[in-house]
Amino acid sequence: MEPQTTIAAVVHEIGNLDSISVDRVPLPELEESQVIVQMECAPINVTDLMLALGHLGNPPPPKILGFEGSGTVIKSGSHPFAQSLIGKRVAALASLQGGFGAFSEYLVTSAYSVVVLRDSVTFEQGAGLIISPFTVALMIEKLKEGSHTSVVFNAAASTIVKMAIKWCKLLNITAICLVRTQEQVDILASIGVQHAFNTSKEGWKNEAKALTNQLGTKIGFDCIAGNETQNMIDLLVEEGTVYVYGVLSGQSSIPLSVGDKIVRGLLWAKWFFRLSAEKRAEIENKLQDLVGDVLKTEFNEEVSLDGVKDAIKQYSERKTDRKFLVRLRRA
C-alpha cells in the first residue's frame, strides 16, 4: 500500500528550537519528475540548524527539517527518468518545496536531486553524500581552475573542511588551517595537517601571514563569515579570492578592507543543478570512490526522529566532535 502520510520532525516557529515536534504530515501529490524515497537515515548538518533558526530564505513554517539523507525510491511520477529510479538505493537532497525536508519516514523530492548508490556504499555513508562532498568537490574545482598549490580554511576542524584537507593532500595542495583551540590543532595534526593556527593565541595572524606570503596563497574558503572574512582577506596575497560558503557567525560577510581581493559566494547547489549529465556522473563516481576514507563522516551518536529536537539543540553548541545520524525507518 502506497503511503499517504509520513511521520516527520517539524519546526513550527522559526528561531525557536523548542517548537520542533514529531508530527504526522500528508504527502503531497507527485509531480511527473518527482519520486518518493523511503528514508533510512540522515545527518544533522549546520544547514539544518540554520534552517531552524531562520538564517535561510525558505518557505514559512511549519516545515519539515532535514536537507539530505538516504533511502530507497518506492514510487515516482510519470517521467521516464523518475520511473527508472524505482527500487534504487539513493542519496537524496530535499527540495524543501512547500517546507518538505528529509527528517521524515518518506521524502518527496525531484528525481534530479538523488544520487544512485553503489552496492558497496551503505545507507550510513550515503546519508551525507551530497551537501558536504559536493561542496568539497566544488572547492577542488576552484583550486584546479586556478592551479593553486595552497589554500586557507577556517573552522578547519569541522567535518567538511577535514574532507577538503584530505582531498587537497591527494593533490599535493598545502592546507593552511584556522581553528579556535589547541585541541582542534591537535585533531588536525592527527590527520597530517602541518599548518594549523589557533586564532585564540596571540600573534597567530602574523605567523599565518608569513606562511601565506611564502607560499603565495591566493584562495581561501570561509564558512564563518562576519569578521572572520576580513581575517581571511588579510591572509591572502594580492588578487586573492575568499569564497564564503557558510555563516556560522550569523553575520554578513562585509570586510572592512578588500583592496584588490575578491569575496564571492560558493554556491554549490547552483553548480550542482547546472552540471552536465556527464560531469555530474564523473563527480558522483569520484565521491563514491572516496566515501570510505577522504569523505568519511564519523557519527558518534544516533537518534530517532523523536530525538531530533534535542540533537539539533546540542548541535547548536557547535561542538566539532558531535555528529548526529538520524535513523528514520520506524518499527
Long-range contacts (C-beta under 8 A, 24 or more apart in sequence): 2-36, 2-74, 2-75, 3-27, 3-36, 3-105, 3-106, 6-104, 6-105, 6-106, 7-104, 7-105, 7-305, 7-330, 8-64, 8-101, 8-103, 8-104, 8-105, 8-305, 9-64, 9-65, 9-66, 9-101, 9-103, 9-104, 9-305, 9-308, 9-309, 9-326, 10-61, 10-62, 10-63, 10-64, 10-65, 11-51, 11-52, 11-61, 11-62, 11-63, 11-65, 12-61, 12-62, 13-61, 14-52, 14-53, 14-54, 14-60, 14-61, 15-52, 15-53, 15-54, 17-52, 17-53, 17-309, 17-312, 17-313, 17-316, 18-309, 19-61, 20-52, 20-65, 20-308, 20-309, 20-312, 21-309, 22-305, 22-306, 22-308, 23-62, 25-64, 25-104, 27-106, 27-108, 28-98, 28-100, 28-108, 30-75, 30-76, 30-77, 30-108, 31-77, 32-77, 32-78, 32-79, 32-82, 33-77, 33-79, 33-81, 33-82, 33-110, 33-111, 33-112, 34-76, 34-77, 34-82, 34-108, 34-109, 34-110, 34-111, 35-73, 35-75, 35-76, 35-77, 35-82, 35-85, 35-86, 35-108, 35-109, 35-110, 35-111, 35-114, 36-73, 36-74, 36-75, 36-76, 36-106, 36-107, 36-108, 37-69, 37-71, 37-72, 37-73, 37-74, 37-90, 37-92, 37-106, 37-107, 37-108, 37-109, 37-114, 38-71, 38-72, 38-73, 38-74, 38-105, 38-106, 38-329, 39-69, 39-70, 39-71, 39-92, 39-102, 39-104, 39-105, 39-106, 39-107, 39-328, 39-329, 40-69, 40-70, 40-71, 40-72, 40-123, 40-127, 40-327, 40-328, 40-329, 41-69, 41-70, 41-71, 41-123, 41-124, 41-127, 41-325, 41-326, 41-327, 41-328, 42-66, 42-68, 42-69, 42-70, 42-102, 42-103, 42-127, 42-325, 42-326, 42-328, 43-68, 43-69, 43-127, 43-128, 43-297, 43-299, 43-323, 43-324, 43-325, 43-326, 44-308, 44-311, 44-312, 44-315, 44-323, 44-324, 44-325, 44-326, 45-128, 45-131, 45-132, 46-223, 46-246, 46-248, 46-315, 46-318, 47-131, 48-103, 48-312, 48-315, 49-312, 49-315, 49-316, 50-247, 51-96, 51-101, 52-312, 53-316, 55-247, 55-250, 58-96, 58-99, 59-96, 59-97, 59-98, 59-99, 60-99, 61-99, 62-99, 63-96, 63-99, 63-100, 63-101, 64-94, 64-99, 64-100, 64-101, 64-102, 64-103, 64-104, 65-101, 65-102, 65-103, 65-308, 65-312, 66-94, 66-101, 66-102, 66-103, 66-104, 66-326, 67-93, 67-94, 67-96, 67-101, 67-102, 67-131, 68-92, 68-93, 68-94, 68-102, 68-127, 68-128, 68-129, 68-130, 68-131, 69-94, 69-102, 69-103, 69-107, 69-127, 69-326, 69-328, 70-117, 70-123, 70-124, 70-126, 70-127, 70-129, 71-107, 71-123, 71-328, 73-114, 74-106, 76-111, 77-111, 79-111, 81-111, 81-112, 82-111, 85-111, 85-114, 85-116, 88-114, 88-116, 88-117, 89-116, 89-117, 89-119, 89-123, 89-126, 90-114, 90-115, 90-116, 90-117, 90-126, 91-115, 91-117, 91-126, 91-127, 91-128, 91-129, 91-130, 92-130, 93-130, 93-131, 103-305, 103-308, 103-326, 103-328, 104-305, 104-328, 105-305, 105-328, 105-329, 105-330, 112-273, 115-284, 115-287, 116-284, 117-288, 118-288, 120-288, 121-288, 121-291, 124-299, 124-325, 125-291, 125-292, 125-296, 125-297, 126-291, 127-325, 128-297, 129-287, 129-288, 129-291, 129-295, 130-272, 131-268, 132-159, 132-160, 132-163, 132-295, 132-297, 133-163, 133-287, 133-290, 133-291, 133-295, 134-268, 134-271, 134-272, 134-283, 134-287, 135-160, 135-245, 135-266, 135-268, 136-160, 136-163, 136-164, 136-167, 136-295, 137-283, 137-286, 137-287, 138-266, 138-268, 138-271, 139-164, 139-221, 139-243, 139-266, 140-164, 140-167, 140-168, 140-171, 142-219, 142-243, 142-266, 143-168, 143-171, 143-173, 143-219, 144-171, 146-218, 146-219, 148-173, 148-217, 148-218, 148-219, 149-173, 149-174, 149-215, 149-216, 150-174, 150-175, 150-176, 150-212, 150-215, 150-216, 150-217, 151-175, 151-176, 151-217, 151-219, 151-220, 151-221, 152-176, 152-177, 152-178, 152-208, 152-212, 152-217, 152-219, 152-220, 152-221, 152-232, 152-235, 152-236, 153-177, 153-178, 153-220, 153-221, 154-178, 154-179, 154-220, 154-221, 154-222, 154-223, 154-224, 154-228, 154-231, 154-232, 155-179, 155-223, 155-224, 155-246, 155-248, 156-184, 156-188, 156-193, 156-196, 157-184, 157-187, 157-188, 157-320, 158-223, 158-320, 159-297, 159-323, 160-223, 161-221, 161-223, 162-188, 162-191, 163-294, 163-295, 163-296, 164-221, 165-191, 165-193, 166-191, 166-293, 166-294, 166-295, 167-290, 167-294, 167-295, 170-294, 174-215, 176-208, 176-211, 176-212, 176-215, 176-217, 176-235, 178-208, 178-231, 184-320, 187-320, 199-231, 205-231, 205-234, 205-235, 208-235, 209-234, 209-235, 212-236, 212-237, 213-237, 219-243, 221-245, 221-266, 222-246, 222-253, 223-247, 223-248, 224-248, 224-249, 225-249, 225-251, 225-252, 225-253, 226-250, 226-251, 226-252, 226-253, 227-251, 229-253, 229-254, 229-255, 229-263, 230-255, 230-256, 230-257, 233-257, 233-258, 233-259, 233-261, 233-263, 236-261, 248-318, 297-323, 298-323, 299-323, 299-324, 299-325, 301-325, 302-326, 302-327, 303-327, 304-330, 305-330
